[in-house]
Amino acid sequence: MKFMEMNDIIKTNALFTRLKAFDPKLSLEIEAYSCKPTKEQKRHKNIPKPLLFYVCALELAFPDYDFSNEAMSSFAKTTLDNIKKELSYIFFTLYKNNEEVSELIAYLDALLEQCLDLKKTLAFIVDKPASTETGYHRVFLLHDRKLKRILVIKTALER
């Protein structure tokens, strides 16, 4: 798998970086990866697809961690609407303004529509860190089977 440099995502991440300057408690980042494993990633021969794609995407998104022992049960299937609700909660916790939160979610919705074929996209919540002593962390995977790409959405809300 390779990191995909998508201009819309790069601009969105720059926007999130500027938002973080106003409130360092929130961090949000989106990354896109192709679903074509590299030779190095094919070393996971014992991992069936699509789990292979999810493991490789997480290893690229979090290079300090080893996800090779993950099972499909680590990826809780969800809907895009549920992901938007979780992101709304995170944004509302900080901004406390429904209008601003709705605008941010609408922007993310438009971004996802540009990057994915939403009708062919599977959505997952990674069953790893949710709440820790330092804050609330969530990782979402969006797998577009038609376009053969995965978007990883990494969120953190520090206390």
C-alpha positions in Angstrom: 0.0 0.0 0.0 1.1 3.5 -0.7 0.2 6.8 0.9 -1.9 8.8 -1.6 -1.2 12.5 -1.8 -4.7 13.8 -2.4 -4.8 17.7 -2.5 -8.2 17.9 -0.8 -7.0 15.8 2.1 -3.7 17.7 2.4 -5.6 21.0 2.5 -8.1 19.6 5.1 -5.2 18.4 7.3 -3.7 21.9 7.1 -7.0 23.4 8.2 -7.1 20.9 11.2 -3.6 21.9 12.1 -4.6 25.6 12.2 -7.7 24.6 14.4 -5.3 22.8 16.7 -3.4 26.0 17.2 -6.5 27.6 18.6 -7.3 24.5 20.8 -4.5 22.0 21.2 -6.9 19.5 22.9 -8.2 18.4 19.5 -6.2 16.6 16.9 -7.7 15.2 13.7 -5.9 13.9 10.6 -7.0 12.1 7.5 -4.8 9.9 5.4 -5.5 8.0 2.2 -3.8 4.7 1.0 -4.0 2.6 -2.1 -5.1 -1.0 -1.6 -2.2 -2.4 -3.6 0.3 -4.0 -1.2 4.0 -3.4 -1.8 6.5 -6.3 -1.8 7.4 -5.6 1.8 3.7 -5.7 2.8 3.1 -9.0 1.0 5.2 -10.5 3.8 1.9 -10.8 5.6 1.0 -13.7 3.4 -1.0 -15.4 6.1 -3.4 -12.4 6.5 -6.4 -12.7 4.2 -7.8 -9.7 2.3 -9.4 -7.3 3.2 -7.8 -7.7 6.7 -4.4 -7.3 5.0 -5.4 -3.9 3.7 -6.6 -2.7 7.1 -3.4 -4.0 8.9 -1.1 -2.4 6.3 -3.1 0.9 6.4 -2.8 1.0 10.2 0.9 0.2 10.1 1.5 3.1 7.7 -0.7 5.5 9.7 1.0 4.4 13.0 4.6 3.4 12.2 5.5 2.8 15.8 3.0 0.0 16.3 2.7 -3.5 15.0 -0.7 -4.5 13.9 0.2 -7.8 12.3 -1.6 -9.8 14.9 -4.9 -8.0 14.5 -8.0 -10.0 13.7 -11.1 -8.9 11.8 -12.8 -8.6 15.2 -10.6 -5.6 15.9 -12.5 -3.7 13.3 -16.1 -3.0 14.4 -18.3 -2.4 11.4 -20.2 0.9 11.5 -21.9 3.4 9.2 -20.7 6.7 7.9 -23.6 8.3 9.9 -22.2 6.9 13.1 -18.7 8.2 12.3 -20.2 11.6 11.6 -22.0 11.5 15.0 -18.8 10.6 16.8 -17.0 13.4 15.1 -19.8 15.8 15.9 -19.5 14.8 19.5 -15.8 15.5 19.5 -16.2 18.9 17.8 -19.1 19.9 20.0 -17.1 19.0 23.1 -14.7 21.8 22.1 -16.7 24.4 20.2 -20.2 24.1 21.9 -21.7 25.7 18.8 -24.1 23.6 16.8 -23.8 25.7 13.7 -20.0 25.5 13.6 -20.1 21.8 14.2 -22.6 21.3 11.5 -20.4 23.2 9.1 -17.4 21.1 9.9 -19.3 17.9 9.5 -20.8 19.1 6.2 -17.3 20.0 5.0 -16.0 16.5 6.0 -19.0 14.9 4.3 -18.2 16.8 1.0 -14.5 15.8 1.3 -15.5 12.1 1.7 -17.8 12.3 -1.3 -14.9 13.6 -3.4 -12.4 11.0 -2.2 -14.6 7.9 -2.0 -17.5 6.2 -3.7 -19.6 6.2 -0.6 -22.1 3.6 -1.9 -19.2 1.1 -2.1 -17.5 2.1 1.1 -17.2 0.0 4.2 -16.8 1.9 7.5 -15.0 0.6 10.6 -14.1 1.8 14.0 -10.8 0.3 15.1 -11.2 -1.4 18.4 -8.0 0.0 19.8 -7.7 3.0 22.1 -11.0 4.6 22.9 -10.6 6.3 26.3 -7.3 6.6 28.1 -6.1 8.6 31.1 -4.9 11.3 28.7 -8.1 11.6 26.6 -10.4 10.1 24.0 -8.9 8.6 20.9 -10.6 7.0 17.9 -9.5 5.6 14.6 -11.9 5.1 11.7 -11.2 3.2 8.5 -13.2 3.8 5.3 -12.6 1.1 2.7 -13.7 2.0 -0.8 -13.7 -1.4 -2.6 -14.5 0.2 -6.0 -11.7 2.8 -6.0 -9.4 0.4 -4.0 -8.4 2.8 -1.3 -8.6 3.3 2.4 -9.0 6.5 4.3 -7.8 6.5 7.9 -9.3 9.1 10.2 -7.3 9.6 13.4 -8.9 11.6 16.2 -7.7 12.6 19.6 -9.4 14.7 22.2 -6.9 15.4 25.1 -8.1 16.2 28.6 
